[in-house]
């Protein structure tokens, strides 16, 4: 995106447009990701780490 935004709808709209422009009709997709950077929330001072898996207490 050429501008900063905190609006989730703008991020989803841009991601959808990029996905549709990729011309992947006859190709398989293994992994698709969206990367966000330079995130800043001045009101939040505590870092929260989310679990990688839904049942994070299960050890494989």
C-alpha positions, 0 to 999 in steps of 0.5 A: 500500500502506498500509504499507512493505514490502521483500517482492517477493511483497507488491508483486506481490500488491498490483499484481495485485489493483489490475490485476484491480480496474481493470475493463478487460475491454473496453478496450485497454491501452497502458501499465501501470506500477508505481511504487515510492518511498522506497526505502532499502537501508542496506547498499548504498552504491554506486549502480548504473545499469541500461541502459534497453535490453537491448543498451545498446551499440547506438546507434539 
